[in-house]
Amino acid sequence: MITVKEAISKSELTDFVKFPMKLYRDNPYFVPPLINDELAAFDKKNNPAFDHAEAQFYLAYRGKEIVGRVAAIVNWQEVNEQKKSKVRFGWFDVIDDIEVTKALLQKVYELGRKHQLAMVEGPIGFSNLDKVGALTFGYDELGTAVTWYNAPYYITHLEQLGFQTEKEYIESTFLVKDVDPEPLYRGEELVKKRYGVYSKNFDRTADIMPYVDQMFDLFNESYKNLASFVAVSERQKEFFKKKYISFINPEYIKFVFNSQNQMIAFAIVMPGYAQALQKANGKLFPFGIFHLLKARKSSKDAVFYLIGIAPEYQNKGVTALIMSEFYRTVIKKGVERCIRTPELAENQAIHLLWRNFNPKVTARRKTFSILLENLKS
């Protein structure tokens, strides 16, 4: 018999975080999160996502054994401002038993019906800066610190329950040795002369901080026309500063400004933390911190996390400036491989950035949706 219980206490939420680590403990492609990091994200007093969202966290049990988990989420900015009548589900992990999936998703349906919402979509987090999508291709590729891993049967379960594809995302990699920098350098000089733009590079995290709010404002402007985009709030800016910026090597952050000193483009690249996180196994101390610090300084992988360009500067070659700066940095740091995190398949502007890098698609993922009216009560 399967029972589902809401995880409320710290002990229950810790079990919630640890479940996929148990489920995939022998899987070489699974990248565990930092346990305390996840718990902080689920703390309604700590995470500003809860200013505009509500979430319930559920664990499924067979007897005393945990066999699944899911978060049921309503992003009220999405519902009220974008008029998207949707309940989300995320942090979805189950054993290969469709009855467990049914029992967990029933809790998501209940939250949707409680608020008279029309549809369900997932897996997806609180906001656009959270993890997104279930793997549909690339199960034998090492994940990243900013993606979920799942077995193929997750997709089978969802499709058998009537879910259909809502959005598709792609991930890809390219090798630094395959990049010809000369076209980038030529484009860089051309765009500097034509538009009077310039870039800033950094060696210290403290020097980046005065620009981070501008970066998030530009992020909001760059992505506002994409499906289901929810703007980053002022409190979320502060939260993400603490959560992410300190983990990023400052040499991997690039800002571009126009002649009026207004930020018009940014790019954030993270060192590849996947193997370090596997060694840390969810714990920062006593030894996890050393693995992460080593990766921060000398990882052979670089993970492209966020890129944004002001709409009026898109298709004007500004990306040549960004990519030239990154090429110089990755060569200096001895990086061998660059990884693109999930990007919407429909976001052609982003895909065009990489057309000269010969990228190889290594993973695909999707979110799935269903109308609540099509479900039995």
N, C-alpha and C positions, 0 to 999 in steps of 0.2 A: 504493500500500500504506500502511495506517495502522499506526503503531507508538505504543505508550503507554509513557511513562517516568515514574517517580516523581521529583518535584521535591524535591531534598534540599539542594543548595547554595544559597547566597544568590542567586547569579546565576539559577539555575533558578526559585527562588521569586519573584524579581523578574519573570521572564518570565511566571510564573503570574499575578501581580497585574496585569501590563500587558496581558495578552491581550484582555480585554473592551474596554480603551481603544482598542486597534487595531481590534477587531471593530466597534465602534460610533463610530468617530472622526467620522463624518459624520452621526451621528444627533443631532438637537437636543434629544432628550428624555433621553438618557443622562447620568447624573451620575457622573463618575469619583471613586473614593476617593482619599485621600492614600496614596501608595505606601508611605511609611515606616510609616504607621498600620497598613496591612494586614500588612506584614511583621512588625510587632511582635505582631499578633494571631496570627501563625503560628509565633512563636518559643516553643518548648515550655518554655524556661526563664523566659520573661517572662509568658506568659499563664496565669493560674491555672486556666483551663478545662481545661488538660492535667493538673491534679491528679486529675480525675475522668473524663478522656476521652482517647482516642487518635485520631489523625488521620493520614492519608496524602494527599499532594497529587500529582495526576497531570496530565501534559501529553500531549496527543495530537499526533502529527506526521504530516504527509504529506511524505515526503522530509525536508527540513530546516525546513519551514514548520510553525509551530504552528497547529493547527486546532481545538483544544478544551482544556478543563480541567475538573477536578472534584476535590473533596475528599471522601474516604471517612472517616466519623466514627462512633465508638462512644462514646456518653455512658454511662459505667458507673453513674452515679447513676440514670439512667433505667432501665437494665437490671436493676440489683440491688435498688434500693429501690422502684421502681414496678412491677417485674416486667414491663417492656415489652421484649420480645425483638426489638430493632430496631437496624439499622444505618442511619445517616443519610447523605445526600449533600448537599453544598452547594457554593457557589462554582462553579456549573455553567454553563459557556458553551461553545457549539459553533457551527461553521458549519452551514449547512443541508445536512447530510449525515447521514442516520440511521446510517450505518455508523460514523461518529465517535462518536455517542451510544452505540451498542452497545458499542464498544470501551472507552469510558470507564466506563460503568456496570458492565461486567464486573469491573472492579477493585473496585467497591463490593460487588458480589456476593461476590467472593472474600474480602473482609474479613468479611462477614456469615457466610459458611460456615465460615471459620476459627474463629469464636467460637460456631458452632452457633446463630446467631440466626435468627429466623423471618421477619422482614419487612424491607423497605427503605422509607424515607420521605425525601422531599426535594422541592425544595431547602429546606434548613434548616441553621442554623448549629450551633455548639457548645451554645448555651444559649438561654434565652428572651429575652436581651438582644441577640442577634445578628439579622441580617437573616433574613427568612423568606419563602418562597413565590415561585412563578413567576407573572408577570402573565398573566391571562386576559382582561383588559379594561382599557383605559386606556393603550394603546400610544402615543397621541398626547398624553399628559400628561407634563409635566416631572416627573421623579422627585424623591426627596429624598435627603438624606445617609444615611438609615437604611434604604433599600430597594435591592433589585437591579432592574436592567432586563433585559428579554429580548424577543426577537422572537417572534411568534406560532408559528413553526415548532417551538419548544421543546416546546410543548404537543402538537403533532401527533406529534412523535417519541415522547414518553412514552406517549401513548395508543396508538400503533401497536405499542409494545412491551408493551402489556398493563397499564400502570399505570392506576390508578383514583384518583378524588378521595379524599383523606384528610381534609383540613381546608380551609375556605375563610375568607379574610380580606377585609375591605373597607377602603377608604380613601375619605375624603370631604373636602370643603372647604365653608366658609361665609364670607360676606363680613361684615366687622365692621359695615358700614353697615346691614345687615339685622337686626342684633340690637337687640331692645328691652330695655334694661337694667332697666326698672322692676320687672318680676316677679322679677328676680334680687335687686334691692335689698330688696324686700319679704320674699322668702324668706330672705335673709341675716339680716335683723333678727329674723325669727321663730325661726330655728334658734339664733341666739345666745342669745335669751331662754329658749328651751325647754330647751336642753341645756348652756348655759354654755360653749360652745365659742368659740375665738378663733383668729385667723390671725396668721401672721408673714410679713412681707415683708423683702426684703434689698436692699442696694445694693452689698455687697462679697462676693466669693466666699469670703473668709476667714471671714465670719460664718456661712456656710452649713455649712461643714465639720463643726462639732460635732454636726450633726443628721443627717448623711448615713447613718451606720450605722443609726439608728432608721428612716430612710426605707426602707432595704433590708430591714430586719426586717419592716416593715409591707407592703412589696411581696411578700415571701414569704408573709405571712399572707393578703393580699388575693387572691392568684392561685392558691393551693395546690390549689383544687378544679377548676381548668381542666385540660383534657386536655394531657398531655405537659409539665406544668409541672415544672421542675427548680429547686429553691431556689438562691439566690445564696449562695455560700460566703463565709467571712470574707476569704480572699485575693482573691476576685473583687470584693468591695466595694472594696478598696484599688485594684485594677486599674481599675475603672470610675470611681472618683474621679479618677484621673489622666487617663483616656481621655476622659471626657465633661464633668465638672463645669467644668473650666477653659474649655470652649468655649461654655458656656451663660451668657447674660447673667443675672447674679444676680437681676435684677428679674423674671425669668421663672420663678422657682422659688417655689412657695407651699406652706407647711405649715399644717396645722390641728391644734390641740390641744384636749383636753378640760379640764375644771375641775381635774383632777389633774395637769395639765401633761404628759399622755401624747399622743404624736402619734397622731392618728386618721385623717388624710388627708394626701395630698401630690399635687402635680401638677408636672410638669416640662415646660416648653415651650422649644423651641430656636428661635433665629432661623432663618429660611430661608437655608440655606447653598448651595442647589443651584446657583445662577448663579455664586456665588463659587468653588465647586469646579470648575465648568466652566472658568472663567478660570484657575484655578490649574493645571488639567490634571495633577493628581497630585502636584504639587510645592509644598511649603510655602515654599521659598526659591528665588530671591530675592524674587519678587513675590507669590506665593500668600498669604503671611501678611497682606499689606495688604488683599487682597480679602476674606479671612475676617474680619479685624478690623472692616472697614467693615460687613460683613453682621451681625456680632455686635452692633454698635451701632445700625444703622439699617435693617435689612431690613424690607421692607414685608410680608413673610410671617412667620407664627409657626407652628411645627410642634409639635403636641401629641405629645409623646414617651411619657410615662408618667403614668398617673393611678392612684392606689390609695386605697381607703377600707377601714377596718377593718370586718369583716363585721357587727359589732353596730351600726355606724352607717350601713350601707347602707340606702337607702330612707327616710332620715330628713331629707333636705333639705340635707345637708352640702355637696352639689355647688353649691348656690346661693351658698354662701360662697366656694367656690373660684372659681366663674365670675365673681362680682362683682369679686373682686380682680383677676382676669385682664382683665376688661373695662376696669377703670380703667387698668391697665398698658398694654394695647394702644392705647387711645385716646391716652394720654400719649406713647407711642412712635411714633404715626402708622402703626401696622400696619393694613393693608387687608384681608388675607386670612388665615384660619386653616386649617391643614391637619391632618387626623387621619391618623396613620401606621397601618399594618396592625393591625386589631383582629379577633379571632376572630368570625366571623359568629354563633357560638353564645353569645357573651358579651353577653346581653341587658342586664345591669346597666350595662355601659359604653355601650351604644347609647342607653339611656334618658337618659343625661346630656345628649344632644344633641338631644332631641326638639323643643325650642323654638328651635333655631337654624337651622332650614330647611337642613340640610346637603344637598349634592349629591354623590352617589357618583361619584368620578372614576376609581377603579381597583378592580379585584378581582384577587385572587391566590389560588393554591391550592398546597398541598403534595399530592404524589401518592405512592401506595404500591403495593407488590406483594409477594406472599408468595414467599419464595425457593423453596419447594417447587414453585411453579408455573413455575419457570424451568428451562430445559435446562442441565445442567452444562457 
